[in-house]
Amino acid sequence: MDASSLEKIYVVIKGEVTITLGSGEKHVLSKLDSCYIPGGESRAITNEGNNVATMLVIMPYQEQS
């Protein structure tokens, strides 16, 4: 379980992943499913199967000062 200050969008390209939110709510994402996680939201991402899962992560660029 981890949180990031940046918002993220996860898109499953292959396989299946389970997203568990800080509230304990679970969502299973399959090929071409996506979800939006706002900044500061705790989440865990797991592959609970035996097949390879590939996921695209989309997030804003955070400039370094």
FENUR-V166023 format. One line per field, one symbol per residue. phi: phi as a letter, one per 20 degrees, with the letter a starting at -180 (. if undefined). psi: psi as a letter, one per 20 degrees, with the letter a starting at -180 (. if undefined). A space follows every 50 residues. Layout:
phi=???
psi=???
//
This chain:
phi=.bccfefbcdceebnbcdddegfnfdceddgmfbbddfgnefbcccdedd efdcceddbfedfee
psi=pqqqiqqqpppphqbpqppprhiipqpppapjqrqpoqqipqqqpqojai qpppppppqqpoqp.
//
